[in-house]
Amino acid sequence: MSLVDKIKQVIPRQGGSVDADQLADRVESLRRFVQAAEDHVPDARLVTARTVIDRAGERLALSRAHTVVALAGATGSGKSSLFNALCRFQLSRVGVRRPTTGVAHACVWGAQGAGPLLDWLGVPPNRRFTRESALDGEDEAGLRGLVLLDLPDFDSIEARHRLEVDRLLRLVDLVVWVLDPQKYADRVVHQQYLSQFQRHRDVTVVVLNQADRLTRTDSERLVADLRRLLEADGLGGVPAFPTSAKGQPGLDTLRATLERTVAQRQAFLQRLAGDVSGAVGELDPLVAADVRGERIQPAAIDRLAESLATAAGVPVVVAATERTYRHRATGVLGWPVVRWVRRLRPDPLRRLHLDQPAGSTPAASSLPESSAAQKAAVALASREVAEQASAGLPEPWPAAVTAASRARLDDVPDALDVAVASADLGMDRKPFWWRLVGALQWLGAATALVGLLWLTVRAVFAFLGLPDLAAPHAGRLPVPTALLVGGLLFGVLLSVVVRPVVGMAARRARARADRRLRAAIAQVADVHIVAPMRAVLRSYDDARDALRAAAR
């Protein structure tokens, strides 16, 4: 069963009490905060929240029929005497020698099912006592379900006793602070303990013990002064009244308070609600800034992509693309007789090993390695994006955003090389008009070749003294000569005509390659630098939303 379901089953909704559903949602929201923040916030800052979440699950897994009440006080405050008087047995040793109470004593009304709860509290088996018996009848029925603890003295000279007090104060459902007329205003109890229970005012009771030693007037005056001090501690309005283990005013008010607490079965829910509020208050500075919206501006990303493009050699590649287009276009559109000469030289993209067909596995390119200045420019642009994205965030989130921007920087060089090598530059497809112009060039060359062969045959016949082959004329020129000259002139003129077209197309090829390469580089920037930062910012938003929900 989930923690949410456990809380909802504990108690029905009551007016003026802790709403179980709302408390369950608050604990779950606190858990969501921890999940969102744990990868970005130091563990030390999340200890309290994790402790509250774990303690809630542990406490709700134990007896829900019992309410744990602790009597806490200094040496000589009469705490153990009060414990014995409530139990109506001499269970806890009383004395003035320091320290008297070394370990917690527990008295249970209605012991069935309380064992695991006492184990969780860490009360030794030989310090556990059961109050009700058949002889009591229903005399103790009002306290049935009470687990009353007599804690060690919080001012004990034994450090282990003080640590035990601090441990149990974090576990119990309600605390009764037992003060005496001599030391009720002691700074230690107010500064180190009472003032720390501001968020647990609903499960805090303060008694001025040993009031039987005071006159009624003095008792009223001291209780009024005690309430003034509690007001200064942030505990104004908590129950504060006089008690005494013997004589007047006795234990009636305290016992009635305990009976009411046990009957309501609200104390441990109120304690848990206070723990959640305390954790929320401690964590609030971590997500205090409300900075929603797109915090990574496109202009900063563009500058980052530009730095990466320069480092990746994009300017070199686009220039090589233009030269390659001209090179290949000349190889197709040039004079057929001399095309083979150009093909003896590899084009610029092949020299860079960037002539891969689209969709093929990219090979390592031969682009020069990024210079130190280019790497510095990339680091600077990355830091600029991180600073802009984290502006206004409370610590430690700016550091988390910066760390995220650097987390995959070592992978960027290889990613850039792959992006450039795998980019489709559009150079593996020949335009249709190349084929058309190439065919025309072949036609001109064939025409010239026919004229040349014709003239050659006539020359051979003349050399051998054979009858001359009469050649028709085209105007003043014989047809063979016209074919030869016309074919050559056609090829030259066609080359002249298409040259500016090739230049324009080469510039378009350059622009196309530039767009595609920069798109590939922008993808690298997004995956390796921007996306990790956005993940941290989403975690911040999630953590802030979760903590706001936990604060309700």
PAVOLUM-328259 format. One record per residue (C-alpha): residue number from 1; x, y, z. Coordinates in pm, 1 decimal. Layout:
NUM;X;Y;Z
...
% end
This chain:
1;0.0;0.0;0.0
2;130.9;345.4;-88.2
3;204.5;613.7;170.0
4;-84.8;818.6;30.8
5;-330.3;534.1;90.0
6;-195.4;476.3;440.4
7;-256.0;837.1;540.6
8;-604.6;839.0;389.5
9;-701.3;530.4;590.6
10;-585.1;666.9;922.7
11;-868.6;900.6;1007.8
12;-1183.0;1041.9;852.6
13;-1203.9;1407.6;769.3
14;-1303.8;1623.6;1062.4
15;-1368.6;1990.0;1092.3
16;-1072.4;2169.4;1250.7
17;-845.6;1867.5;1217.3
18;-571.4;1768.5;975.4
19;-725.5;1663.0;645.1
20;-581.9;1319.5;571.6
21;-619.8;1353.5;195.1
22;-450.5;1690.4;188.0
23;-169.2;1568.0;413.6
24;-116.2;1267.0;186.2
25;-92.5;1498.5;-113.9
26;156.2;1721.3;70.4
27;383.8;1428.5;153.7
28;363.7;1305.0;-205.2
29;445.2;1655.7;-330.8
30;747.7;1664.7;-101.2
31;858.1;1333.5;-250.3
32;820.7;1479.8;-600.9
33;1034.4;1775.6;-496.9
34;1313.9;1544.5;-383.4
35;1294.3;1346.0;-706.4
36;1312.9;1663.7;-916.0
37;1595.0;1824.5;-718.4
38;1814.4;1535.6;-606.1
39;2040.6;1540.2;-913.2
40;2103.5;1914.3;-886.3
41;2092.0;2004.7;-515.9
42;2352.7;1890.0;-259.0
43;2235.2;1588.9;-60.4
44;2285.5;1778.4;264.0
45;2005.2;2018.6;166.1
46;1760.6;1730.6;113.6
47;1827.2;1534.7;433.2
48;1533.1;1686.1;620.4
49;1286.9;1621.9;337.7
50;1400.9;1262.1;293.6
51;1380.6;1208.4;669.9
52;1025.2;1342.0;683.4
53;916.2;1122.9;391.2
54;1078.3;812.2;539.0
55;947.6;886.4;888.7
56;594.9;930.8;755.2
57;605.6;590.5;588.5
58;757.2;424.2;894.5
59;516.6;582.1;1144.2
60;208.1;499.2;939.3
61;322.0;139.3;900.6
62;312.5;105.8;1281.0
63;22.4;115.9;1528.3
64;-230.5;381.2;1437.1
65;-426.8;317.4;1753.1
66;-152.6;465.3;1973.3
67;-48.3;824.3;2033.7
68;310.6;880.2;2149.2
69;347.4;1160.5;2403.3
70;685.8;1259.2;2545.2
71;755.0;1439.3;2872.3
72;1063.2;1655.1;2810.1
73;1237.5;1869.5;3064.5
74;1555.5;1966.9;3240.9
75;1709.4;1807.5;3545.6
76;1505.0;1881.4;3856.7
77;1192.4;1988.4;3667.9
78;991.8;1704.2;3821.2
79;943.9;1535.2;3485.1
80;985.0;1181.2;3619.5
81;760.0;1255.5;3917.8
82;495.3;1376.9;3676.3
83;541.6;1059.9;3469.7
84;494.8;840.7;3776.6
85;191.6;1040.8;3888.8
86;22.0;1002.4;3551.9
87;98.9;631.1;3552.2
88;-2.1;605.6;3919.8
89;298.3;381.0;3970.9
90;659.1;441.9;4063.6
91;806.7;350.0;3724.6
92;1078.3;609.8;3662.1
93;1345.6;678.8;3923.3
94;1320.6;1025.5;4075.6
95;1618.1;1223.2;4202.8
96;1807.6;1547.9;4191.8
97;2147.7;1399.4;4113.1
98;2258.7;1460.5;3751.3
99;2181.7;1266.5;3546.1
100;1880.0;1078.5;3684.7
101;1693.7;963.1;3372.9
102;1945.2;803.6;3134.3
103;1713.6;622.1;2893.7
104;1352.7;675.3;2798.4
105;1084.1;496.5;3000.2
106;754.1;408.2;2835.6
107;415.3;343.3;2988.5
108;147.2;208.8;2755.6
109;-226.5;217.4;2803.1
110;-365.3;-61.1;2583.7
111;-43.9;-244.2;2499.6
112;-177.6;-463.5;2219.4
113;4.3;-377.1;1895.6
114;239.7;-127.5;2061.2
115;550.7;-349.1;2049.2
116;671.4;-258.6;1697.7
117;604.2;108.7;1772.1
118;821.2;92.4;2084.2
119;1091.0;-91.3;1888.1
120;1086.1;191.5;1632.5
121;1112.1;446.1;1914.2
122;1410.4;255.0;2052.2
123;1272.6;207.3;2405.3
124;1458.2;-82.5;2574.0
125;1232.0;-377.3;2662.7
126;1317.9;-343.6;3034.5
127;1191.9;18.0;3027.8
128;847.8;-64.7;2888.9
129;549.3;-82.3;3122.6
130;182.8;-162.4;3073.2
131;-55.0;49.2;3273.8
132;-400.3;-108.0;3241.5
133;-501.9;-423.0;3422.8
134;-823.2;-602.9;3513.1
135;-817.0;-432.1;3853.8
136;-846.1;-88.8;3691.2
137;-1175.4;-165.6;3519.0
138;-1253.8;137.8;3306.1
139;-1065.5;385.6;3525.8
140;-787.9;425.0;3270.4
141;-1007.3;394.2;2959.6
142;-966.6;763.4;2878.7
143;-596.2;713.6;2814.7
144;-631.4;386.7;2626.4
145;-398.8;416.2;2324.2
146;-148.8;644.7;2499.9
147;224.5;570.9;2489.8
148;379.2;802.8;2747.9
149;756.7;852.6;2740.7
150;975.1;992.9;3015.3
151;1274.8;1130.1;2822.8
152;1628.1;1181.4;2953.0
153;1710.8;1532.7;3069.6
154;1783.0;1762.1;2775.8
155;2042.7;1947.1;2986.9
156;2216.7;1628.5;3098.9
157;2592.4;1638.5;3144.1
158;2598.4;1314.1;2943.7
159;2615.6;1391.9;2569.2
160;2451.6;1059.5;2478.3
161;2150.3;1153.2;2689.6
162;2108.9;1481.9;2502.3
163;2141.4;1302.0;2168.9
164;1874.5;1054.7;2276.5
165;1640.7;1340.3;2363.5
166;1697.5;1504.0;2025.1
167;1632.9;1173.7;1847.1
168;1307.3;1101.6;2025.7
169;1179.7;1456.7;1991.5
170;1187.0;1402.4;1614.5
171;976.9;1083.9;1644.6
172;706.5;1143.2;1904.3
173;356.4;1264.1;1821.0
174;313.7;1522.6;2097.3
175;561.1;1686.3;2337.6
176;477.1;1803.5;2686.7
177;748.7;2044.5;2798.9
178;788.2;2021.7;3176.0
179;930.6;2342.5;3323.1
180;985.8;2432.4;3685.3
181;943.4;2770.2;3860.3
182;1319.5;2820.0;3894.0
183;1425.4;2752.5;3534.4
184;1113.2;2810.0;3323.3
185;1281.3;3111.9;3159.1
186;1613.9;2936.6;3092.8
187;1756.8;3044.5;2756.6
188;1864.2;2689.9;2666.7
189;1512.5;2548.3;2671.4
190;1368.3;2843.6;2483.0
191;1637.3;2898.4;2219.6
192;1749.0;2541.4;2155.1
193;1416.8;2363.4;2194.3
194;1088.8;2553.9;2227.0
195;1161.8;2807.8;1952.7
196;1242.0;2517.5;1718.5
197;887.3;2382.5;1758.8
198;709.3;2674.4;1593.5
199;583.9;2452.9;1312.3
200;470.5;2192.7;1567.1
201;259.9;2422.2;1782.0
202;-41.4;2190.6;1738.3
203;145.5;1907.9;1909.9
204;312.8;2114.9;2182.7
205;199.4;2151.4;2542.7
206;389.9;2343.7;2812.2
207;334.5;2291.3;3183.3
208;474.4;2483.2;3478.4
209;537.1;2192.6;3715.7
210;582.6;2195.4;4093.0
211;315.4;2464.4;4117.1
212;220.5;2320.7;4454.8
213;523.3;2507.8;4592.7
214;375.4;2840.7;4478.3
215;95.3;3052.9;4602.0
216;-195.9;3090.3;4364.8
217;-93.9;3448.8;4289.1
218;267.6;3353.2;4214.3
219;151.0;3060.4;4001.2
220;-72.4;3286.3;3789.0
221;205.7;3544.3;3755.3
222;464.9;3286.7;3645.4
223;225.9;3120.2;3398.5
224;149.8;3462.8;3246.8
225;523.1;3530.0;3214.7
226;574.7;3183.8;3065.4
227;306.8;3256.7;2801.7
228;486.1;3581.5;2719.3
229;808.8;3391.3;2662.3
230;626.1;3134.6;2450.3
231;485.2;3417.6;2241.0
232;841.7;3534.7;2178.3
233;933.3;3179.1;2083.3
234;663.4;3178.8;1817.5
235;441.3;2949.8;2024.8
236;172.5;3193.6;2123.8
237;-154.4;3018.2;2198.9
238;-12.2;2672.6;2280.3
239;-160.9;2518.5;2594.9
240;35.7;2639.3;2901.0
241;-85.9;2572.8;3254.2
242;42.0;2479.7;3601.9
243;71.2;2121.3;3723.3
244;197.4;1932.6;4022.5
245;261.1;1566.5;4090.3
246;108.1;1608.2;4433.0
247;-111.2;1866.5;4595.6
248;-277.6;2147.8;4406.5
249;-329.0;2221.3;4117.6
250;-263.0;1851.8;4042.4
251;-283.1;1672.0;3709.3
252;-646.9;1716.3;3608.1
253;-578.6;1966.1;3327.2
254;-285.0;1768.3;3191.2
255;-472.5;1440.7;3207.9
256;-773.8;1593.2;3032.1
257;-541.7;1726.4;2760.4
258;-390.3;1382.3;2711.2
259;-731.6;1212.3;2704.6
260;-852.5;1458.6;2443.0
261;-538.4;1402.3;2234.0
262;-575.5;1024.3;2249.0
263;-945.8;1038.9;2164.0
264;-895.5;1261.1;1859.5
265;-615.9;1043.5;1717.1
266;-486.1;1354.2;1544.2
267;-153.7;1410.9;1715.2
268;66.0;1208.5;1484.4
269;-106.7;1355.6;1176.7
270;-53.3;1704.0;1317.5
271;307.7;1616.2;1394.3
272;358.2;1490.2;1039.4
273;192.7;1804.4;901.1
274;432.4;2014.0;1109.1
275;728.6;1809.3;986.0
276;621.5;1866.7;626.8
277;582.4;2240.4;691.2
278;926.9;2249.7;847.9
279;1081.5;2073.2;551.1
280;901.1;2307.5;311.0
281;1025.1;2611.9;499.6
282;1380.9;2481.9;491.2
283;1364.8;2406.0;118.6
284;1180.0;2717.3;6.4
285;1494.9;2929.4;-56.8
286;1603.7;2667.5;-312.4
287;1310.0;2748.5;-541.3
288;1214.3;3098.5;-432.0
289;1243.6;3258.6;-777.4
290;947.6;3234.4;-1015.5
291;1121.0;3255.4;-1352.4
292;896.0;3059.0;-1584.3
293;902.3;3084.9;-1962.1
294;1171.3;3029.4;-2223.2
295;1491.5;3128.6;-2051.1
296;1729.8;3025.5;-2331.5
297;1702.4;3297.5;-2593.4
298;1735.5;3207.2;-2965.0
299;2001.4;3475.5;-3014.2
300;2230.4;3310.5;-2758.4
301;2173.5;2968.6;-2917.0
302;2255.0;3116.9;-3257.0
303;2584.5;3254.4;-3124.7
304;2664.1;2914.0;-2975.5
305;2583.0;2740.1;-3304.5
306;2798.6;2990.7;-3492.5
307;3094.9;2919.3;-3264.1
308;3044.8;2545.4;-3307.9
309;3014.1;2584.6;-3684.3
310;3343.5;2770.6;-3700.1
311;3510.4;2512.9;-3478.4
312;3369.5;2231.4;-3693.7
313;3515.6;2383.6;-4010.4
314;3184.0;2470.5;-4173.0
315;3332.9;2772.2;-4360.1
316;3599.6;2541.0;-4504.0
317;3340.4;2284.8;-4610.7
318;3103.1;2531.7;-4776.7
319;3391.0;2689.1;-4969.4
320;3500.1;2340.9;-5075.5
321;3142.6;2266.3;-5178.0
322;3136.6;2564.2;-5413.1
323;3471.8;2471.3;-5565.2
324;3359.8;2109.0;-5598.0
325;3044.9;2211.2;-5779.5
326;3248.9;2413.5;-6026.7
327;3497.8;2127.5;-6061.4
328;3232.5;1866.1;-6127.1
329;3026.5;2093.4;-6348.1
330;3331.6;2162.0;-6563.8
331;3395.8;1788.9;-6581.6
332;3050.0;1737.4;-6728.0
333;2997.1;2059.8;-6921.7
334;3349.4;2122.0;-7050.7
335;3500.3;2031.6;-7389.0
336;3477.9;1649.6;-7398.3
337;3829.5;1608.0;-7536.0
338;3993.5;1771.0;-7232.8
339;3752.8;1660.4;-6959.0
340;3980.5;1372.8;-6860.1
341;4254.6;1616.6;-6765.3
342;4032.0;1771.2;-6492.4
343;3927.1;1430.1;-6370.2
344;4287.0;1348.9;-6289.1
345;4261.5;1596.1;-5999.7
346;4031.8;1502.0;-5706.3
347;3773.4;1762.2;-5620.7
348;3801.8;1954.1;-5286.6
349;3532.6;1753.5;-5104.3
350;3704.6;1423.8;-5185.5
351;4028.7;1562.8;-5047.4
352;3836.9;1630.6;-4723.8
353;3674.9;1282.2;-4735.2
354;3332.4;1447.1;-4750.1
355;3211.9;1289.2;-5071.6
356;2990.8;1031.2;-4895.5
357;2657.4;955.5;-5066.7
358;2349.1;1055.4;-4869.1
359;2249.8;789.4;-4616.6
360;2588.5;613.8;-4612.8
361;2791.0;557.5;-4298.2
362;3004.2;868.2;-4246.3
363;3381.0;827.3;-4238.0
364;3620.8;1046.2;-4044.8
365;3677.2;1371.9;-4225.9
366;4012.4;1533.3;-4296.4
367;3908.6;1872.6;-4164.9
368;4173.2;2048.3;-3955.5
369;4135.3;2024.5;-3577.4
370;3977.3;2320.6;-3401.7
371;4223.4;2582.2;-3289.1
372;4260.3;2690.4;-2926.6
373;4084.1;3017.6;-3009.3
374;3790.0;2834.4;-3162.3
375;3759.3;2604.5;-2858.9
376;3770.4;2907.9;-2630.9
377;3494.7;3070.9;-2836.7
378;3276.6;2760.4;-2797.7
379;3334.8;2753.9;-2420.8
380;3254.2;3124.9;-2396.8
381;2934.0;3090.0;-2599.1
382;2828.7;2789.4;-2391.0
383;2889.1;2980.5;-2068.7
384;2689.8;3275.4;-2204.7
385;2389.7;3052.7;-2275.0
386;2416.8;2897.1;-1927.2
387;2440.8;3234.9;-1754.2
388;2143.2;3366.4;-1946.0
389;1937.6;3053.9;-1877.5
390;2013.3;3056.9;-1503.7
391;1975.1;3430.8;-1447.3
392;1762.2;3491.7;-1139.0
393;1769.5;3131.3;-1015.7
394;1868.6;3075.7;-651.5
395;2174.5;2872.5;-563.3
396;2268.7;2601.5;-638.8
397;2069.1;2597.2;-963.4
398;2295.9;2833.6;-1164.8
399;2588.8;2603.3;-1092.2
400;2373.3;2304.7;-1193.7
401;2282.0;2470.6;-1523.7
402;2647.0;2554.4;-1592.4
403;2753.4;2199.8;-1507.0
404;2485.3;2064.4;-1741.8
405;2614.8;2283.8;-2024.7
406;2959.6;2129.7;-1979.4
407;2851.8;1773.3;-1908.2
408;2884.1;1655.2;-2269.7
409;3142.3;1898.8;-2403.6
410;3396.4;1619.1;-2440.1
411;3161.4;1448.5;-2686.8
412;3109.9;1761.2;-2895.5
413;3419.6;1733.4;-3124.1
414;3327.0;1382.7;-3237.6
415;2962.0;1479.7;-3272.8
416;3057.4;1779.2;-3486.7
417;3276.8;1564.3;-3708.1
418;2996.4;1312.4;-3754.7
419;2744.3;1589.6;-3822.2
420;2963.5;1744.2;-4091.4
421;3059.5;1410.8;-4245.0
422;2701.5;1283.0;-4255.7
423;2536.5;1603.2;-4375.3
424;2373.1;1573.7;-4715.5
425;2542.4;1849.7;-4913.8
426;2340.4;1765.3;-5224.6
427;2653.7;1694.7;-5430.1
428;2583.1;1332.8;-5522.1
429;2310.1;1422.5;-5770.7
430;2377.0;1573.3;-6114.4
431;2125.3;1834.6;-6230.7
432;1927.6;1750.8;-6543.6
433;2057.5;2054.9;-6724.8
434;2410.1;1921.3;-6685.5
435;2310.9;1621.2;-6893.3
436;2145.3;1841.1;-7151.5
437;2443.1;2076.2;-7188.4
438;2682.9;1781.5;-7178.1
439;2490.9;1617.8;-7462.5
440;2513.7;1940.4;-7661.0
441;2888.8;1951.3;-7597.6
442;2918.4;1595.5;-7725.2
443;2712.6;1692.3;-8027.9
444;2947.4;1983.3;-8103.1
445;3250.8;1761.7;-8049.7
446;3105.8;1493.7;-8277.4
447;3036.4;1756.2;-8542.0
448;3393.5;1883.9;-8524.0
449;3523.9;1524.7;-8530.9
450;3322.3;1448.1;-8844.3
451;3462.7;1757.7;-9015.3
452;3815.2;1666.1;-8901.6
453;3786.2;1309.9;-9028.2
454;3645.6;1430.5;-9359.1
455;3931.3;1675.7;-9403.2
456;4179.8;1404.5;-9304.5
457;4046.2;1163.3;-9564.3
458;4069.5;1429.3;-9834.2
459;4427.5;1505.9;-9730.4
460;4520.9;1135.8;-9745.6
461;4365.4;1101.8;-10091.1
462;4557.0;1407.9;-10210.7
463;4884.1;1271.2;-10064.8
464;4836.0;939.7;-10238.5
465;4746.9;1106.2;-10570.5
466;4398.3;964.4;-10564.8
467;4107.9;1157.2;-10709.9
468;3989.6;1427.1;-10472.8
469;3657.8;1369.6;-10300.8
470;3453.3;1667.3;-10393.5
471;3310.0;1833.4;-10083.2
472;2992.4;2034.6;-10086.2
473;3008.5;2391.6;-9968.0
474;2817.7;2570.8;-9701.3
475;2844.4;2923.9;-9826.8
476;3210.4;2992.0;-9894.5
477;3338.9;2711.0;-9672.0
478;3352.9;2348.7;-9763.0
479;3123.3;2140.5;-9542.3
480;3410.8;1949.3;-9369.5
481;3575.0;2277.0;-9271.3
482;3240.8;2421.0;-9165.7
483;3175.5;2113.1;-8951.4
484;3516.2;2132.8;-8786.1
485;3511.3;2506.7;-8721.1
486;3141.7;2511.7;-8633.3
487;3176.4;2225.7;-8386.7
488;3474.5;2390.0;-8214.0
489;3307.8;2732.4;-8201.4
490;2984.5;2576.1;-8072.0
491;3171.4;2409.2;-7786.7
492;3358.4;2726.6;-7695.7
493;3048.5;2946.3;-7710.6
494;2846.6;2692.3;-7509.2
495;3118.0;2689.3;-7240.3
496;3115.3;3069.3;-7229.3
497;2735.8;3078.9;-7201.6
498;2706.8;2823.6;-6920.4
499;2999.1;2956.1;-6714.5
500;2795.6;3226.4;-6534.0
501;2515.4;2973.7;-6490.4
502;2763.1;2733.4;-6328.9
503;2888.9;3011.6;-6104.1
504;2537.3;3099.8;-5992.5
505;2451.9;2734.6;-5933.6
506;2777.2;2684.9;-5743.2
507;2685.3;2971.4;-5511.0
508;2343.1;2817.5;-5456.1
509;2511.2;2486.4;-5377.3
510;2733.0;2669.2;-5129.2
511;2432.3;2833.4;-4962.1
512;2246.1;2501.0;-4949.5
513;2545.4;2327.5;-4792.2
514;2580.5;2610.7;-4541.5
515;2214.3;2579.3;-4436.6
516;2228.8;2203.4;-4401.2
517;2558.8;2203.1;-4214.4
518;2442.6;2472.9;-3975.1
519;2119.5;2282.4;-3915.0
520;2327.2;1973.3;-3830.8
521;2553.1;2180.3;-3604.4
522;2249.2;2335.9;-3434.6
523;2125.7;1983.7;-3362.1
524;2460.1;1900.6;-3199.4
525;2436.5;2219.5;-2992.0
526;2084.4;2130.8;-2884.2
527;2155.4;1766.5;-2794.9
528;2492.0;1813.3;-2623.8
529;2465.9;2158.3;-2464.2
530;2118.1;2312.9;-2470.9
531;1906.7;2004.0;-2394.1
532;2095.1;1921.9;-2069.3
533;2041.1;2280.9;-1954.9
534;1671.5;2264.7;-2040.6
535;1647.2;1941.5;-1840.1
536;1784.9;2122.0;-1533.0
537;1542.6;2412.0;-1584.8
538;1251.9;2168.1;-1614.2
539;1367.6;2005.4;-1291.7
540;1364.4;2349.0;-1126.9
541;1009.3;2414.7;-1245.5
542;898.3;2068.9;-1132.3
543;1064.6;2114.9;-793.6
544;905.7;2458.2;-748.1
545;559.4;2328.1;-840.0
546;600.2;2031.4;-605.9
547;710.3;2248.0;-312.3
548;422.3;2491.6;-368.7
549;186.3;2192.6;-354.9
550;357.0;2062.7;-39.2
551;313.4;2403.9;125.4
552;-65.8;2402.9;91.7
% end
